[in-house]
Amino acid sequence: MENYSRQILYKNIGQDGQQAIRKATVLIIGAGALGSSSSEMMARAGVKKIILVDRDYVEASNLQRQMLFAKRHADEKVPKVVAAKERLLAVRPDLEIDIHIEHCGPSLMARLSSQADIILDGTDNFDTRLLINDAAYKYGRPWVYAACVESSYSSCGFVPGATPCYRCLVPMLPAAALTCDTAGIIAPAVQMAVSEQVTTALKILTGQFAAPYYMRIGDLWDMEHRRFQIDHIQEENCLTCSSKHEYPALNETADQTMKLCGRDTVQVLDERITQEAVRQAVIHLDINVNTTPYFNEFYFEGQRLVCFNNGRILIHGTDNMNRARTLVNQLFG
Ligand SMILES: [Zn+2]
């Protein structure tokens, strides 16, 4: 407990609070800027276990704000969760950590949610947040939203049975047109979002998260910070948190091809894309391939392709989903 002496001294944590934190399993969806910082703060706070999910690898443009990663990780295109695990275990050798180099779809989300005491949002898009929201409410787990772009940040805690859900709030949220890939971001905005998110998580884990409930929004550059109360905005017919219990985001969608938000990249999930199929395709087409322990990378028809070992491929340099599917069919059809 000596490691946590300063946190235990803090009047709202104490020995009892630390014991509660010590028992917690935290599921973090996304290991980019938000997930890097929240996973490190939760590890240092003393949680028992972290489950980390991310589909991407480290790139040079991440290093400005994604605190767990070093230049080597970008040079070697190490998957974010692998680099994160290395760093988190250096900080906390006793931490239990499970990593998943995967797209977070409905079935994975459902499986992991039921193992977690709390879920932290480290994503950058509405669709995945709705998925987290629906899984959290279906399995009765609290979750904490966080977002940041440019110099602004926002956060909100959602607790099934106590607060309205994220789906209820969506009509009130600002338009999602800005992403950090299109509008940019400064690192302090990430740290503000995560500081609020982790504080809310500590309040939830120690049983001190209580009404009135707020969403908080701020802008560091403009030196503004506001909060608005969310207690009374539950949508009567919400598909997630009313008595309907439909959780629509948990339905498996037939469409397994998706644009990655602002990345000029299309992801295709297709079970034909096995390691053996990739090997056959590159031999057949006489393509040079860069093989890492986690994926095969090669150029095909002018596009850079990254094939992970679990039926998933990233087609970089296009946002045309038809073009992406055509390339996949040419390679694996
Ligand atoms: Zn709702």
Boltz pocket constraint, residues with backbone or C-beta under 6 A from the ligand:
constraints:
  - pocket:
      binder: B
      contacts: [[A, 164], [A, 165], [A, 166], [A, 167], [A, 168], [A, 169], [A, 234], [A, 235], [A, 238], [A, 239], [A, 240], [A, 241], [A, 242]]
      max_distance: 6.0
